[in-house]
Amino acid sequence: MLSKKKASNASIEEIKQVASENQKDAAREETKIVITAKDKVFLNKVIEIVERGMQDPDFNIDNVAELLLQGRTTFFKKFKSLTNLVPVEFIRDTRLKRAKELLDGGEDNIATIALEVGFGSTKYFSTRFKNKYQMSPSEYLKIQKP
């Protein structure tokens, strides 16, 4: 099992990876994201807040900003500058990654998984899952089970 520090560093690396994958303008000059120790603390707090709150379908970036004692706009700008991600994308991607982990772990009730990771609608969950992983959750389950 990873220590909390290693897990946090891994999460920050995942954020960087998702950020680079989600860059919308390929022609834009690539810039390396430099994250300071203070930024790492900020990102770790964001990750912790999102992981605790993502089960709630009403959880959103306003909740994150409020818990960080920041305004919505300030939080949005800071998060985007560090990750090249819009915060709502990060929350959605975190939910989808957790759903995939549950599917990998043997959970096979898609409706239960959707609710457990904070999607209010199974249909919306399936649509977002398919957009991210190029297959529906049920198709993913079929390839997981021998």
Rosetta silent file (secondary structure, phi, psi, omega in degrees, C-alpha in Angstrom):
SEQUENCE: MLSKKKASNASIEEIKQVASENQKDAAREETKIVITAKDKVFLNKVIEIVERGMQDPDFNIDNVAELLLQGRTTFFKKFKSLTNLVPVEFIRDTRLKRAKELLDGGEDNIATIALEVGFGSTKYFSTRFKNKYQMSPSEYLKIQKP
SCORE:     score description
SCORE:     0.000 S_00000001
   1 L     0.000  139.279 -179.125    0.000    0.000    0.000 S_00000001
   2 L   -74.309  144.150  173.541    1.278    3.461   -0.856 S_00000001
   3 L   -68.957  164.433 -177.640    2.053    5.880    1.932 S_00000001
   4 H   -60.896  -39.724 -179.951   -0.141    8.974    2.064 S_00000001
   5 H   -64.540  -45.063  179.087    2.690   11.123    0.679 S_00000001
   6 H   -64.696  -39.783  178.964    3.336    8.726   -2.216 S_00000001
   7 H   -63.302  -40.782  178.934   -0.407    8.483   -2.903 S_00000001
   8 H   -64.927  -43.299  178.122   -0.673   12.276   -2.962 S_00000001
   9 H   -63.120  -39.621  177.678    2.269   12.562   -5.340 S_00000001
  10 H   -62.714  -40.102  179.773    0.706    9.900   -7.539 S_00000001
  11 H   -65.326  -38.786  177.902   -2.550   11.864   -7.542 S_00000001
  12 H   -65.619  -39.569  176.998   -0.755   15.034   -8.555 S_00000001
  13 H   -64.173  -37.781  177.172    0.937   13.126  -11.356 S_00000001
  14 H   -62.977  -39.783  178.625   -2.489   11.828  -12.431 S_00000001
  15 H   -61.839  -45.113  178.714   -3.765   15.409  -12.518 S_00000001
  16 H   -60.310  -41.892 -178.622   -0.822   16.404  -14.708 S_00000001
  17 H   -64.655  -46.991  179.415   -1.472   13.432  -16.984 S_00000001
  18 H   -63.049  -38.434  179.981   -5.185   14.178  -17.319 S_00000001
  19 H   -61.360  -44.561 -179.155   -4.356   17.834  -17.919 S_00000001
  20 H   -69.319  -33.554  178.409   -2.040   17.009  -20.778 S_00000001
  21 H   -68.298  -31.422 -173.158   -4.563   14.543  -22.250 S_00000001
  22 L   -94.982    7.883  178.820   -7.346   17.113  -22.130 S_00000001
  23 L   -63.340  125.746 -172.933   -5.590   19.995  -23.822 S_00000001
  24 L   -84.686  -26.571 -176.240   -8.091   21.147  -26.386 S_00000001
  25 L  -109.633   98.388 -176.497   -5.837   23.154  -28.663 S_00000001
  26 L   -66.088  -26.073 -178.074   -3.118   20.921  -30.108 S_00000001
  27 L   -76.995  -18.068 -179.322   -1.572   23.826  -31.963 S_00000001
  28 L   -65.249  139.752 -179.925   -1.021   25.722  -28.722 S_00000001
  29 L   -63.697  131.786 -179.778    2.592   25.703  -27.601 S_00000001
  30 L   -73.370  134.235  175.851    3.078   23.148  -24.836 S_00000001
  31 L  -121.641  140.099 -179.953    4.140   24.579  -21.531 S_00000001
  32 L   -80.277  132.260  179.279    5.459   22.556  -18.674 S_00000001
  33 L   -83.246  121.141  178.077    3.419   22.876  -15.518 S_00000001
  34 L  -104.322  122.926 -177.404    5.671   23.732  -12.594 S_00000001
  35 L  -113.467  121.940  179.216    4.124   22.918   -9.245 S_00000001
  36 L   -83.363  172.728  178.263    5.603   24.416   -6.087 S_00000001
  37 H   -60.863  -38.560  178.519    5.357   22.913   -2.599 S_00000001
  38 H   -65.469  -38.889  177.506    2.534   25.347   -1.824 S_00000001
  39 H   -65.712  -38.348  177.749    0.727   24.264   -4.986 S_00000001
  40 H   -60.998  -41.919  178.032    1.123   20.597   -3.995 S_00000001
  41 H   -61.394  -45.343  178.470   -0.549   21.343   -0.666 S_00000001
  42 H   -59.361  -49.878 -178.815   -3.373   23.088   -2.507 S_00000001
  43 H   -64.462  -38.191  177.257   -3.831   20.219   -4.988 S_00000001
  44 H   -63.309  -38.322  176.753   -3.703   17.611   -2.222 S_00000001
  45 H   -64.579  -42.365  178.776   -6.474   19.484   -0.383 S_00000001
  46 H   -60.948  -46.827  179.884   -8.536   19.584   -3.577 S_00000001
  47 H   -59.146  -46.160 -179.290   -8.027   15.849   -4.122 S_00000001
  48 H   -61.281  -45.440 -179.748   -9.002   15.075   -0.530 S_00000001
  49 H   -63.268  -44.609 -179.100  -12.137   17.240   -0.721 S_00000001
  50 H   -64.683  -43.839 -179.613  -13.202   15.724   -4.055 S_00000001
  51 H   -63.952  -34.932  178.365  -12.631   12.155   -2.848 S_00000001
  52 H   -74.180  -33.763 -171.951  -14.704   12.809    0.286 S_00000001
  53 H  -100.583   -9.325 -171.014  -17.546   14.575   -1.499 S_00000001
  54 L   -65.275  -19.217  179.477  -17.859   12.852   -4.834 S_00000001
  55 L   -68.634  -21.708 -179.655  -20.516   10.373   -3.668 S_00000001
  56 L   -83.123  118.063 -179.434  -22.964   13.271   -3.379 S_00000001
  57 L   -60.776  -23.005 -179.544  -24.585   13.952   -6.775 S_00000001
  58 L   -88.992   -1.957  179.322  -24.979   17.620   -5.765 S_00000001
  59 L   -67.254  133.548 -178.446  -21.269   17.993   -4.990 S_00000001
  60 L  -150.212 -174.542 -175.839  -19.654   20.565   -7.276 S_00000001
  61 H   -67.603  -24.726  176.596  -16.817   23.054   -7.562 S_00000001
  62 H   -62.071  -39.148  177.740  -18.684   25.554   -5.389 S_00000001
  63 H   -63.481  -43.037 -179.763  -18.388   23.059   -2.513 S_00000001
  64 H   -62.565  -49.433 -179.157  -14.661   22.665   -3.135 S_00000001
  65 H   -59.508  -43.175 -179.817  -14.072   26.422   -3.279 S_00000001
  66 H   -62.077  -44.390 -179.764  -16.104   26.958   -0.111 S_00000001
  67 H   -68.223  -24.422  176.460  -14.162   24.304    1.804 S_00000001
  68 L   -89.537    0.939 -178.914  -10.903   25.900    0.641 S_00000001
  69 L    59.450   42.005  178.050  -12.224   29.290    1.801 S_00000001
  70 L  -127.332  156.333  172.519  -11.903   30.702   -1.700 S_00000001
  71 L   -72.511  158.242 -178.630  -14.292   32.323   -4.089 S_00000001
  72 H   -58.515  -46.163 -177.755  -15.470   30.242   -7.021 S_00000001
  73 H   -65.936  -43.176  178.958  -13.615   32.361   -9.575 S_00000001
  74 H   -61.273  -46.528  178.725  -10.380   32.418   -7.576 S_00000001
  75 H   -61.184  -47.151 -178.593  -10.483   28.651   -7.130 S_00000001
  76 H   -56.481  -49.833 -177.699  -11.311   28.094  -10.799 S_00000001
  77 H   -63.649  -43.372 -178.729   -8.421   30.256  -12.022 S_00000001
  78 H   -65.728  -46.858 -179.163   -5.882   28.765   -9.625 S_00000001
  79 H   -62.175  -45.745 -179.332   -6.868   25.162  -10.361 S_00000001
  80 H   -63.822  -38.678 -179.618   -6.912   25.746  -14.117 S_00000001
  81 H   -66.957  -29.664 -179.345   -3.516   27.474  -14.049 S_00000001
  82 H   -85.231  -26.711 -169.975   -1.970   24.507  -12.217 S_00000001
  83 H  -123.960  -14.141 -171.272   -3.600   21.690  -14.175 S_00000001
  84 L    62.446   18.026  177.821   -4.960   23.011  -17.485 S_00000001
  85 L  -114.171  145.659  169.343   -8.217   21.360  -16.390 S_00000001
  86 L   -79.290  135.851 -175.784  -11.557   22.915  -15.627 S_00000001
  87 H   -52.812  -36.956 -179.677  -12.459   21.819  -12.056 S_00000001
  88 H   -64.218  -34.217  176.076  -15.728   20.201  -13.150 S_00000001
  89 H   -65.222  -40.136  179.778  -13.754   17.969  -15.551 S_00000001
  90 H   -63.106  -45.099  179.326  -11.475   16.937  -12.710 S_00000001
  91 H   -62.105  -46.326  179.899  -14.428   16.009  -10.488 S_00000001
  92 H   -62.532  -44.518  178.913  -16.074   14.060  -13.308 S_00000001
  93 H   -63.622  -37.599  177.967  -12.815   12.277  -14.206 S_00000001
  94 H   -64.403  -42.258  177.442  -12.236   11.403  -10.556 S_00000001
  95 H   -62.504  -43.743 -178.926  -15.734    9.921  -10.353 S_00000001
  96 H   -67.046  -38.713  177.241  -15.189    7.924  -13.548 S_00000001
  97 H   -63.413  -41.532  178.501  -11.821    6.600  -12.365 S_00000001
  98 H   -64.488  -40.512  178.012  -13.415    5.477   -9.092 S_00000001
  99 H   -61.067  -43.359  178.806  -16.221    3.790  -11.046 S_00000001
 100 H   -62.709  -40.029  176.999  -13.662    1.959  -13.171 S_00000001
 101 H   -61.272  -40.690  178.614  -11.862    0.840  -10.001 S_00000001
 102 H   -65.385  -41.514  177.156  -15.163   -0.529   -8.664 S_00000001
 103 H   -63.387  -42.443  177.773  -15.790   -2.384  -11.918 S_00000001
 104 H   -64.037  -29.291 -178.307  -12.230   -3.760  -11.808 S_00000001
 105 L   -82.913    1.003  174.857  -12.858   -4.801   -8.200 S_00000001
 106 L   106.941   -7.575  176.562  -15.766   -7.040   -9.138 S_00000001
 107 L   -66.711  132.182 -176.658  -18.775   -4.771   -8.606 S_00000001
 108 L  -124.390    5.056  177.446  -21.195   -5.528  -11.426 S_00000001
 109 L   -96.515  103.996 -173.676  -24.280   -3.431  -10.709 S_00000001
 110 H   -64.086  -38.758  179.060  -23.846   -0.371  -12.904 S_00000001
 111 H   -62.810  -41.936  178.576  -26.716    1.566  -11.306 S_00000001
 112 H   -63.878  -43.669  179.138  -25.188    1.058   -7.853 S_00000001
 113 H   -62.084  -45.325 -179.464  -21.766    2.160   -9.084 S_00000001
 114 H   -56.497  -45.653  179.287  -23.237    5.261  -10.727 S_00000001
 115 H   -68.875  -39.223 -177.905  -24.877    6.301   -7.472 S_00000001
 116 H   -63.886  -30.822 -179.934  -21.843    5.389   -5.378 S_00000001
 117 L   -98.898    5.994  170.567  -19.576    7.704   -7.362 S_00000001
 118 L    97.249   14.053  174.260  -22.070   10.564   -7.415 S_00000001
 119 L   -91.362  125.489 -178.474  -23.864   10.342  -10.747 S_00000001
 120 L   -75.062  -18.115 -176.758  -27.573   10.978  -10.271 S_00000001
 121 L  -130.039  129.569  177.571  -28.471    9.218  -13.511 S_00000001
 122 H   -64.260  -37.488  179.944  -27.277    5.836  -14.747 S_00000001
 123 H   -63.612  -45.239  179.056  -27.768    6.976  -18.340 S_00000001
 124 H   -64.309  -41.226  177.096  -25.576   10.054  -17.847 S_00000001
 125 H   -57.958  -47.970 -178.904  -22.974    7.928  -16.057 S_00000001
 126 H   -62.119  -40.015  178.894  -22.913    5.458  -18.967 S_00000001
 127 H   -63.413  -47.842 -179.179  -22.598    8.269  -21.496 S_00000001
 128 H   -66.285  -39.006  178.425  -19.686    9.909  -19.662 S_00000001
 129 H   -61.159  -45.116 -179.234  -18.003    6.530  -19.082 S_00000001
 130 H   -65.495  -37.643  177.533  -18.232    5.719  -22.776 S_00000001
 131 H   -62.782  -38.154 -177.038  -16.833    9.146  -23.707 S_00000001
 132 H   -81.161  -43.056 -172.135  -13.814    8.606  -21.466 S_00000001
 133 H  -108.454    5.516  177.615  -13.094    4.898  -21.994 S_00000001
 134 L    60.113   22.956  172.577  -14.549    4.356  -25.521 S_00000001
 135 L  -159.998  152.426 -179.979  -16.907    1.648  -24.257 S_00000001
 136 L   -72.655  162.253  177.539  -19.989    1.513  -22.077 S_00000001
 137 H   -58.622  -37.306  179.526  -19.742    0.217  -18.500 S_00000001
 138 H   -68.791  -36.796  175.176  -21.546   -2.979  -19.505 S_00000001
 139 H   -65.317  -40.030  178.566  -19.120   -3.541  -22.393 S_00000001
 140 H   -62.306  -42.223  177.701  -16.255   -2.926  -19.979 S_00000001
 141 H   -60.293  -41.247 -178.130  -17.724   -5.504  -17.576 S_00000001
 142 H   -62.260  -38.931  179.984  -17.940   -8.076  -20.366 S_00000001
 143 H   -78.552  -18.116  178.501  -14.234   -7.799  -21.169 S_00000001
 144 H   -78.607  -31.645 -177.355  -13.343   -7.925  -17.456 S_00000001
 145 L   -93.723  122.866  179.619  -15.148  -11.216  -16.874 S_00000001
 146 L   -70.739    0.000    0.000  -13.535  -14.221  -18.535 S_00000001
